[in-house]
Amino acid sequence: MQIHVARNSAQLGIFAPEEIQAGLQSGRFLASDLAWRDGMPAWTPLGDWSEFRSVGVPSSPSSTTAAPTSVSMIPWEQGKSLGSFFATIKLAITNPASFSTGRFAFGDWLAFCYVALAISIPFQTVQLIFNEDPGRSVAEFLQGFSSPVVQSVAEEMLKAPSAPIGIEIASTIVGLAFAPLLYAFFALLHWVGQRVFQIQVSVERTVAATLLATGLLIIVMAPFQLLSFNIGAQIIISSLFFIPALIIYFKCFGAATGVSPWKQFGISCFVWFVLCCCCCALPFAVLGGLGAGGV
């Protein structure tokens, strides 16, 4: 199985075990070089790999658990710029396992999420200009269904007055300004879900990893807003890309938290299921109580 090797925050490449063994003997690789292969939860110094002990390489003085925080492979954590932002997006798509080396300070990834939202603003602006009333497009799309209930909803939407374009743009910008804080709130709920399943990941790392993965999803899905002139095409094409984007999301989130992506996906489903149950059951309970009191 191929092994990724890195040194001083820079990747050296992907090598076969025999190449690394020969490189350790020749001095091409060092015992302190970080390495990772598929299935490992974190990057580990080559000196700590049992299969390379026969080469006579001493164990690395740093422990396996300290390795991810000693050297970050993430461009955004090495320096803040548009170049490092897009390099991080590329890394998330091509090698999400690299995020296991991140420090994941909350402030770094809050800024990352805001940059992603800022980049999405032109796409949303084009959507508002060419489709001044998104609700009308949705209503016209719903009119194509044969269901009387759906058509009734569409007619009500068409009767509603449309807001001026200036107000639409202003409300969109205000919404984007508060969006990362909302993502952070849901990340806290996910952290609670992790604790329910006895998974120990710090609050800061969980929130920062959520902001990373959400920022990535924003960038990947932003271009589809240009299809707003045809809501049907937007739904179909976005649906086709949503599953691959979701896979990348949980691969990055899993690597950043050191937890299997499948486990994190399961926890996320659990949290949203509980939220949906609470949001649906509470209003019915209140209405039921009011009805009983009225009787």
C-alpha positions as CSV (number, residue, x, y, z in Angstrom):
1,M,0.0,0.0,0.0
2,Q,1.3,3.4,-1.0
3,I,2.6,5.7,1.8
4,H,2.4,9.6,1.9
5,V,5.5,11.2,3.3
6,A,5.9,14.9,4.5
7,R,8.6,17.0,6.0
8,N,8.4,20.5,7.5
9,S,4.8,21.0,6.4
10,A,5.6,20.1,2.8
11,Q,4.6,16.8,1.1
12,L,7.5,14.8,-0.4
13,G,5.3,12.5,-2.3
14,I,3.7,9.1,-2.3
15,F,6.0,6.0,-2.2
16,A,6.0,2.3,-1.9
17,P,7.3,0.8,1.4
18,E,10.4,-0.5,-0.5
19,E,11.2,3.0,-1.7
20,I,10.9,4.4,1.8
21,Q,13.1,1.6,3.2
22,A,15.8,2.3,0.6
23,G,15.4,6.1,1.3
24,L,15.9,5.7,5.0
25,Q,19.1,3.7,4.3
26,S,20.4,6.3,1.9
27,G,19.4,9.3,4.0
28,R,16.7,10.5,1.6
29,F,14.1,10.1,4.3
30,L,14.5,10.9,8.0
31,A,13.1,9.1,11.1
32,S,11.2,12.4,11.9
33,D,9.5,12.6,8.5
34,L,5.7,12.2,8.9
35,A,4.0,9.4,7.0
36,W,0.5,8.3,6.5
37,R,-1.4,5.6,4.5
38,D,-5.0,4.7,4.0
39,G,-6.7,3.5,7.2
40,M,-4.4,5.3,9.6
41,P,-6.1,7.9,12.0
42,A,-3.1,10.3,12.0
43,W,0.3,11.1,10.4
44,T,3.1,9.3,12.3
45,P,7.0,9.7,12.2
46,L,8.7,7.0,10.1
47,G,10.8,6.2,13.1
48,D,7.7,4.8,14.8
49,W,6.7,2.5,12.0
50,S,7.5,-1.1,13.0
51,E,8.2,-2.2,9.4
52,F,11.1,0.2,9.1
53,R,12.8,-0.8,12.4
54,S,14.8,-3.4,10.5
55,V,16.6,-0.6,8.7
56,G,18.0,0.5,12.0
57,V,16.1,3.8,12.1
58,P,15.7,5.0,15.7
59,S,12.2,5.8,17.1
60,S,11.1,9.4,16.8
61,P,11.3,11.2,20.1
62,S,7.9,12.6,19.6
63,S,4.9,10.4,20.2
64,T,2.3,9.4,17.7
65,T,-0.4,11.5,19.4
66,A,1.8,14.6,19.3
67,A,2.6,14.2,15.6
68,P,-0.6,15.8,14.3
69,T,-0.1,19.0,16.3
70,S,3.6,19.3,15.6
71,V,3.4,19.9,11.9
72,S,0.3,21.0,10.1
73,M,0.0,19.9,6.5
74,I,-2.9,22.4,5.9
75,P,-2.0,25.4,3.8
76,W,-4.5,27.6,5.6
77,E,-2.8,27.0,8.9
78,Q,0.6,27.8,7.4
79,G,-0.5,31.3,6.2
80,K,-3.7,33.2,5.5
81,S,-4.1,34.2,1.8
82,L,-6.3,33.5,-1.1
83,G,-3.6,31.2,-2.4
84,S,-3.6,29.1,0.8
85,F,-7.4,29.2,0.8
86,F,-7.7,27.6,-2.6
87,A,-4.8,25.2,-1.9
88,T,-6.7,24.0,1.2
89,I,-9.8,23.5,-0.9
90,K,-7.7,21.5,-3.4
91,L,-6.1,19.4,-0.6
92,A,-9.6,18.7,0.8
93,I,-10.6,17.2,-2.5
94,T,-7.4,15.3,-3.4
95,N,-6.1,14.2,0.1
96,P,-8.5,14.9,2.9
97,A,-6.5,12.6,5.2
98,S,-3.9,15.5,5.5
99,F,-6.3,17.3,7.8
100,S,-5.4,14.9,10.6
101,T,-2.3,17.1,11.1
102,G,-4.2,20.3,11.7
103,R,-4.2,22.4,14.9
104,F,-7.8,23.6,14.3
105,A,-7.9,26.8,16.3
106,F,-11.4,28.2,16.2
107,G,-10.3,31.7,14.9
108,D,-8.5,30.2,11.9
109,W,-11.4,28.3,10.6
110,L,-14.0,31.0,11.4
111,A,-12.0,33.2,9.1
112,F,-11.8,30.4,6.5
113,C,-15.6,30.1,6.6
114,Y,-16.1,33.8,6.1
115,V,-13.7,33.8,3.1
116,A,-15.8,31.0,1.6
117,L,-19.0,33.0,2.1
118,A,-17.4,36.1,0.6
119,I,-16.4,34.2,-2.5
120,S,-20.0,32.9,-2.8
121,I,-21.5,36.4,-2.7
122,P,-20.9,37.1,-6.5
123,F,-22.8,33.9,-7.3
124,Q,-25.7,34.9,-5.0
125,T,-25.7,38.4,-6.5
126,V,-26.0,37.1,-10.0
127,Q,-28.8,34.9,-8.9
128,L,-30.7,37.8,-7.4
129,I,-30.1,40.0,-10.5
130,F,-31.2,37.5,-13.1
131,N,-33.9,36.0,-10.8
132,E,-35.2,38.9,-8.7
133,D,-37.8,36.7,-7.0
134,P,-36.5,33.2,-6.2
135,G,-39.8,32.4,-4.6
136,R,-41.6,33.0,-7.9
137,S,-39.3,30.6,-9.7
138,V,-39.9,27.9,-7.1
139,A,-43.7,28.6,-7.4
140,E,-43.6,28.3,-11.2
141,F,-41.7,25.0,-10.8
142,L,-44.2,23.7,-8.3
143,Q,-47.1,24.5,-10.7
144,G,-45.8,21.7,-13.0
145,F,-46.9,19.1,-10.4
146,S,-50.3,17.5,-10.8
147,S,-51.0,17.5,-7.0
148,P,-53.7,20.0,-6.1
149,V,-52.0,20.6,-2.7
150,V,-48.7,21.5,-4.4
151,Q,-50.5,23.7,-6.9
152,S,-52.3,25.4,-4.1
153,V,-49.0,26.2,-2.3
154,A,-47.6,27.5,-5.6
155,E,-50.6,29.9,-6.1
156,E,-50.2,31.3,-2.6
157,M,-46.5,31.9,-3.3
158,L,-47.3,33.7,-6.5
159,K,-49.7,36.0,-4.7
160,A,-47.1,37.0,-2.1
161,P,-45.5,40.4,-3.0
162,S,-41.8,40.3,-4.0
163,A,-39.3,42.3,-2.0
164,P,-37.2,45.0,-3.8
165,I,-33.8,43.8,-5.1
166,G,-31.9,46.1,-2.7
167,I,-33.6,44.5,0.3
168,E,-33.0,41.0,-1.1
169,I,-29.2,41.7,-1.5
170,A,-29.0,43.4,2.0
171,S,-30.8,40.5,3.7
172,T,-28.5,38.0,1.9
173,I,-25.4,39.8,3.1
174,V,-26.7,40.1,6.7
175,G,-27.6,36.4,6.6
176,L,-24.0,35.5,5.4
177,A,-22.5,37.6,8.2
178,F,-24.3,35.5,10.9
179,A,-24.1,32.2,9.1
180,P,-20.7,31.0,10.5
181,L,-22.0,31.5,14.0
182,L,-25.0,29.4,13.2
183,Y,-22.7,26.7,11.8
184,A,-20.8,26.9,15.1
185,F,-24.0,26.4,17.1
186,F,-24.9,23.2,15.2
187,A,-21.3,22.1,15.6
188,L,-21.9,22.3,19.4
189,L,-24.9,20.1,19.0
190,H,-22.7,17.6,17.0
191,W,-20.2,17.7,19.9
192,V,-23.0,16.7,22.3
193,G,-23.8,13.9,19.9
194,Q,-20.2,12.7,20.0
195,R,-20.3,12.6,23.8
196,V,-23.5,10.6,23.7
197,F,-21.6,8.0,21.7
198,Q,-18.6,8.3,24.0
199,I,-16.3,9.9,21.4
200,Q,-13.8,12.3,23.0
201,V,-13.1,15.2,20.6
202,S,-12.6,18.7,22.0
203,V,-15.3,21.4,21.5
204,E,-12.9,23.7,19.7
205,R,-11.7,21.0,17.3
206,T,-15.3,19.9,16.5
207,V,-16.4,23.4,15.8
208,A,-13.3,24.3,13.8
209,A,-13.6,21.1,11.7
210,T,-17.3,21.9,11.1
211,L,-16.3,25.3,9.8
212,L,-13.7,23.8,7.5
213,A,-16.0,21.2,6.0
214,T,-18.9,23.8,5.7
215,G,-16.6,26.3,4.0
216,L,-15.6,23.6,1.6
217,L,-19.2,22.7,0.8
218,I,-20.1,26.4,0.2
219,I,-17.3,26.7,-2.4
220,V,-18.2,23.4,-4.1
221,M,-22.0,24.2,-4.3
222,A,-21.8,28.0,-5.0
223,P,-21.6,27.8,-8.8
224,F,-24.9,25.9,-8.9
225,Q,-26.6,29.2,-7.9
226,L,-26.0,30.4,-11.4
227,L,-28.7,27.9,-12.5
228,S,-31.3,29.8,-10.6
229,F,-33.0,30.8,-13.9
230,N,-34.0,27.1,-14.2
231,I,-35.0,25.7,-10.9
232,G,-35.5,22.3,-12.3
233,A,-31.9,22.1,-13.7
234,Q,-30.6,23.5,-10.5
235,I,-32.3,20.7,-8.4
236,I,-31.2,17.9,-10.8
237,I,-27.5,19.0,-11.2
238,S,-27.1,20.0,-7.5
239,S,-28.5,16.6,-6.5
240,L,-26.0,14.8,-8.7
241,F,-23.1,16.7,-7.1
242,F,-24.4,16.8,-3.6
243,I,-23.5,13.2,-2.7
244,P,-19.9,13.5,-3.8
245,A,-19.7,16.8,-2.0
246,L,-21.1,15.2,1.1
247,I,-18.5,12.4,0.9
248,I,-15.7,15.0,0.7
249,Y,-17.4,16.9,3.6
250,F,-17.3,13.9,6.0
251,K,-13.9,12.7,4.9
252,C,-12.4,16.0,5.8
253,F,-14.5,16.3,9.0
254,G,-13.5,12.7,10.0
255,A,-9.8,13.3,9.4
256,A,-9.9,16.6,11.2
257,T,-11.5,15.1,14.3
258,G,-9.7,11.7,14.1
259,V,-13.0,9.8,13.9
260,S,-14.2,7.6,11.1
261,P,-16.2,9.6,8.5
262,W,-19.0,6.9,8.7
263,K,-19.2,7.4,12.5
264,Q,-19.4,11.2,12.1
265,F,-22.1,10.8,9.4
266,G,-24.1,8.5,11.8
267,I,-23.7,11.0,14.6
268,S,-24.9,13.9,12.3
269,C,-27.9,11.8,11.3
270,F,-28.7,11.2,14.9
271,V,-28.4,14.8,15.9
272,W,-30.6,16.0,13.1
273,F,-33.1,13.2,13.8
274,V,-33.4,14.4,17.4
275,L,-33.7,18.0,16.3
276,C,-36.5,17.2,13.8
277,C,-38.3,15.2,16.5
278,C,-38.0,18.1,19.0
279,C,-39.0,20.7,16.4
280,C,-42.0,18.7,15.2
281,A,-43.2,17.3,18.6
282,L,-42.9,20.5,20.6
283,P,-45.4,22.5,18.6
284,F,-47.9,19.6,18.5
285,A,-47.5,19.2,22.3
286,V,-48.1,22.9,22.8
287,L,-51.2,22.9,20.5
288,G,-52.4,19.8,22.1
289,G,-52.1,21.4,25.6
290,L,-53.9,24.5,24.5
291,G,-56.6,22.4,22.9
292,A,-57.1,20.4,26.1
293,G,-57.1,23.6,28.2
294,G,-59.8,25.1,26.0
295,V,-61.9,22.0,26.4
